[in-house]
Amino acid sequence: MEKKHSWGVRLAAGWMRLRAFLPLGYHYRWARVVAWVARDVLHYREEVVLTNLARSFPGKKYGELAEIKDRFYQHFGEIFAEAAWFGGCRGDKGRKKLKDSHLVEIDNSAEFNAFFDRCSSVMLLNSHAGNWEITGGVAQYDYGPESARHWDYPEVVVLYKRLKSGFWDQVIGVNRCAPVLDRDYDGYVESASILRYAVSHRREKKLYIFNTDQHPYRGVQRCEVGMFLSQPTEAMTGGAALACKLDMGVAYMRWKQVERGHYRMTFVPLCDHASETAPEEIMKQYYAHLEQDIREQPWNYLWSHKRWK
């Protein structure tokens, strides 16, 4: 996984790593400052946030929406804090630190192991709930017996969308892959290259983590999924279509925040053989689960992006 980067990237990544050695509690303290600046000083995408909330929850009063908005910005700051701390979880000691933190726990490990075993590979459809920036540590979030788990970093493939800035794309990539920087790992794959990667590794059992709740990009496959959060919604079929093409199993990645500093992650199986199901049907199942989770924890979602255009 270690690659040669420019001195600027190494310098920025090194500075982030030094800060990451500080306790997670310290990062949560400055997360409050980030939240305050984003909400009250910069008013970062406040209009988008309020518009999304008002359209998604038409039955809620303004005071209720304002409360969700404030809680969202608090969570927004925590996402940055957790991601910054996560960047220091490198090597054996870092992986142990991440596991010992119990920042995230998979709560259906045994059931998912059985599902993974009976599938050729698994497409795990993720969203912008919880903290998607720390999915690279997923193997440290399984607290079941290691002997029972048949997947680890060689099998885990994390998809990402390339940033416009090549500099920050590399810096963030180093941070997201912190737990595996010391390993020969090739599973951090740009979304434009995923088809070629999956086809070339089709004989290997893999666990693909695919963020799929964005508004469809120009030129990608899309479908209508009906009403999602009270609004007609179009979805990208990329992850589901790839799973259908290669007959993978498909599961939904659920994030629930129990309290600050502790998430519960559940892998919800949607189908064992995607080739027997249309991508549109898989996406409808995915959005039904996502809507249920958002309604239970409405602040635990990235409302600052335009998902309906």
C-alpha positions in Angstrom: 0.0 0.0 0.0 2.9 2.4 0.7 3.4 4.6 -2.3 5.8 7.4 -3.1 4.1 10.7 -2.7 5.3 14.3 -3.3 7.0 16.0 -0.4 3.9 18.2 0.0 1.6 15.2 0.4 4.1 13.5 2.8 4.3 16.7 4.9 0.5 17.2 5.1 0.0 13.5 5.9 2.8 13.6 8.5 1.2 16.7 10.2 -2.2 14.9 10.3 -0.6 11.8 11.7 1.1 13.7 14.5 -2.3 15.2 15.5 -3.9 11.8 15.3 -1.7 10.6 18.2 -3.7 12.8 20.5 -6.6 11.1 22.3 -10.0 10.9 20.6 -11.5 13.0 23.4 -9.2 15.9 22.4 -10.4 15.7 18.8 -14.0 15.8 20.0 -13.3 19.1 21.8 -12.2 20.8 18.7 -15.0 19.1 16.8 -17.4 21.5 18.7 -15.4 24.4 17.3 -15.7 23.0 13.8 -19.4 22.6 14.2 -19.8 26.1 15.5 -17.8 27.7 12.7 -19.6 25.7 10.0 -23.1 26.5 11.4 -22.8 29.9 12.9 -19.9 31.6 11.2 -19.7 30.3 7.7 -23.3 29.0 7.5 -21.8 26.2 5.5 -24.5 25.0 3.0 -27.2 26.0 5.6 -29.7 26.6 2.9 -29.1 23.2 1.4 -29.4 21.5 4.8 -32.7 23.3 5.7 -34.2 22.6 2.2 -33.3 18.9 2.4 -34.7 18.6 5.9 -37.9 20.5 5.1 -38.6 18.4 2.0 -37.7 15.1 3.7 -39.8 15.8 6.8 -42.8 17.9 5.6 -44.8 17.1 8.8 -42.2 18.6 11.2 -42.4 22.1 12.5 -39.6 24.6 12.0 -38.4 24.3 15.6 -38.0 20.5 15.1 -36.1 21.0 11.8 -33.8 23.6 13.4 -33.1 21.1 16.2 -32.2 18.4 13.7 -30.0 20.9 11.8 -28.1 21.8 14.9 -27.5 18.2 15.8 -26.4 17.5 12.2 -23.7 20.2 12.4 -22.5 18.7 15.7 -22.3 15.3 14.1 -20.5 17.0 11.1 -17.8 18.2 13.4 -17.5 14.7 15.0 -17.0 13.1 11.5 -13.9 15.3 11.0 -12.6 14.5 14.5 -13.0 10.8 14.1 -11.4 10.8 10.7 -8.4 12.8 12.0 -7.9 10.4 14.9 -8.4 7.4 12.6 -5.4 8.6 10.5 -3.0 7.7 13.4 -4.2 4.0 13.5 -1.3 2.6 11.6 0.6 -0.6 11.9 0.0 -3.3 14.5 -0.2 -0.8 17.3 -2.6 1.4 15.4 -4.9 -1.4 14.5 -4.9 -2.5 18.2 -5.7 1.1 19.2 -8.6 1.2 16.8 -10.0 -2.1 18.0 -9.5 -1.2 21.7 -11.4 2.0 21.1 -14.7 0.3 20.2 -15.4 3.3 18.1 -17.4 1.0 15.8 -18.7 -2.5 16.5 -20.2 -4.9 14.0 -23.2 -6.3 15.9 -24.1 -9.3 13.6 -20.7 -10.7 13.0 -21.7 -14.4 13.1 -24.7 -13.9 10.7 -22.6 -11.9 8.2 -19.8 -14.5 8.3 -22.3 -17.1 7.2 -23.7 -14.8 4.5 -20.2 -14.0 3.2 -19.3 -17.7 3.2 -22.2 -18.7 0.9 -21.7 -15.8 -1.6 -19.1 -15.7 -4.4 -18.3 -12.1 -3.3 -20.3 -9.5 -1.4 -21.3 -6.0 -2.5 -21.8 -3.9 0.7 -23.8 -0.8 -0.1 -22.8 2.0 2.2 -24.3 5.5 2.6 -23.4 8.9 4.1 -24.8 7.9 7.5 -22.5 7.3 10.4 -18.9 8.0 9.4 -18.0 6.7 5.9 -14.4 8.1 6.2 -13.4 5.3 8.6 -14.7 2.3 6.7 -11.1 1.4 5.9 -10.8 0.0 9.5 -13.7 -2.4 9.0 -11.7 -5.5 10.0 -11.0 -4.0 13.4 -14.8 -3.5 14.0 -15.5 -7.2 14.1 -15.3 -8.4 17.7 -16.3 -12.0 17.0 -13.8 -14.8 17.0 -11.1 -14.1 14.4 -11.1 -17.8 13.5 -14.7 -17.5 12.4 -14.2 -14.6 10.1 -13.3 -15.4 6.6 -12.5 -11.9 5.4 -9.8 -9.4 6.2 -7.9 -6.6 4.5 -6.9 -8.7 1.4 -10.6 -9.3 0.8 -11.9 -5.8 1.6 -12.2 -3.4 -1.3 -13.1 0.3 -0.5 -14.5 2.4 -3.4 -13.9 6.1 -3.5 -14.6 9.1 -5.8 -11.5 10.9 -6.9 -11.3 14.5 -5.6 -10.8 17.4 -8.0 -7.6 18.3 -6.2 -4.9 15.7 -6.8 -3.0 16.9 -3.7 -6.0 16.4 -1.3 -7.0 13.2 -3.0 -3.7 11.7 -2.1 -3.7 13.1 1.5 -7.2 11.9 2.2 -6.4 8.5 0.6 -3.4 8.1 3.0 -5.7 8.9 6.0 -8.5 6.6 4.9 -6.1 3.7 4.4 -4.2 4.2 7.7 -4.7 0.7 9.1 -3.3 -1.0 6.0 -0.5 1.4 5.0 2.1 -1.2 6.2 0.6 -4.0 4.2 0.7 -5.0 0.5 -2.9 -3.8 0.0 -4.5 -2.9 -3.4 -8.1 -2.6 -2.3 -8.5 1.2 -2.3 -10.1 1.5 -5.8 -11.3 4.6 -7.6 -14.9 4.2 -8.7 -14.1 4.7 -12.4 -11.8 1.6 -12.3 -14.1 -0.7 -10.3 -15.4 -2.7 -13.2 -12.0 -3.5 -14.5 -10.8 -4.4 -11.0 -13.8 -6.6 -10.2 -13.6 -8.5 -13.5 -9.8 -9.1 -13.1 -10.5 -10.4 -9.5 -13.7 -12.3 -10.2 -12.3 -15.6 -9.2 -11.4 -14.2 -5.7 -13.9 -13.8 -2.9 -14.1 -10.0 -2.1 -16.0 -7.7 0.1 -16.7 -4.5 -1.8 -17.8 -1.4 0.2 -19.6 0.9 -2.2 -21.1 4.3 -1.3 -24.2 4.6 -3.3 -26.6 7.3 -2.0 -25.3 10.1 -4.1 -27.4 11.8 -6.8 -26.5 10.1 -10.1 -23.4 11.6 -11.8 -23.6 12.6 -15.5 -23.3 9.6 -17.8 -23.8 6.8 -15.2 -26.5 4.2 -15.1 -29.5 5.4 -13.1 -33.0 4.2 -12.1 -36.1 5.5 -10.4 -36.5 4.1 -6.9 -39.8 5.8 -6.1 -40.3 7.9 -3.0 -37.4 8.3 -0.7 -37.9 10.7 2.2 -41.1 12.1 0.7 -39.4 12.9 -2.6 -39.2 11.1 -6.1 -35.7 9.9 -6.2 -33.2 8.7 -8.9 -30.4 6.4 -7.9 -27.1 5.2 -9.4 -27.2 1.5 -10.1 -23.4 1.1 -10.2 -22.8 -1.2 -7.2 -26.0 -3.2 -7.7 -25.4 -3.5 -11.4 -21.9 -4.8 -10.9 -23.2 -7.3 -8.3 -25.8 -8.5 -10.8 -23.2 -8.8 -13.5 -20.9 -10.9 -11.4 -23.6 -12.7 -9.3 -22.4 -11.4 -5.9 -24.3 -11.3 -2.7 -25.5 -7.8 -1.7 -25.9 -6.3 1.8 -26.7 -2.9 3.2 -24.3 -1.3 5.7 -26.3 0.2 8.6 -24.7 2.8 10.9 -26.3 3.7 14.2 -24.7 6.0 16.7 -25.2 4.7 20.2 -23.4 7.7 21.7 -20.6 10.0 20.8 -17.6 7.8 20.1 -19.5 4.6 19.6 -21.3 3.4 16.4 -23.0 0.1 15.8 -22.6 -1.3 12.3 -25.0 -4.0 10.9 -24.5 -5.7 7.6 -28.1 -6.5 6.4 -28.2 -9.1 3.6 -30.4 -8.1 0.7 -29.8 -11.1 -1.7 -27.4 -14.0 -2.0 -27.4 -14.1 -5.9 -27.8 -10.7 -7.4 -28.0 -12.1 -10.9 -31.5 -13.3 -10.0 -32.6 -9.8 -9.1 -32.8 -6.5 -11.2 -30.5 -3.7 -10.0 -33.5 -1.5 -9.6 -35.1 -3.9 -7.1 -31.9 -4.0 -5.1 -31.7 -0.2 -5.0 -35.3 0.0 -3.8 -34.5 -2.4 -0.9 -31.4 -0.3 -0.1 -33.3 3.0 0.0 -36.1 1.5 2.1 -33.5 0.5 4.8 -31.7 3.8 4.5 -35.0 5.8 4.9 -35.9 3.8 8.0 -32.5 4.5 9.6 -32.6 8.2 8.8 -36.1 8.6 10.3 -34.8 7.0 13.5 -31.7 9.2 13.6 -32.4 12.1 11.3 -29.3 14.1 12.2 -27.1 11.1 11.4 -26.8 11.8 7.7 -24.9 14.1 5.4 -27.6 16.7 4.7 -25.2 19.3 3.2 -25.2 17.7 -0.2 -27.9 18.0 -2.9 -29.3 14.5 -3.3 -32.3 15.6 -5.2 -31.8 18.0 -8.2 
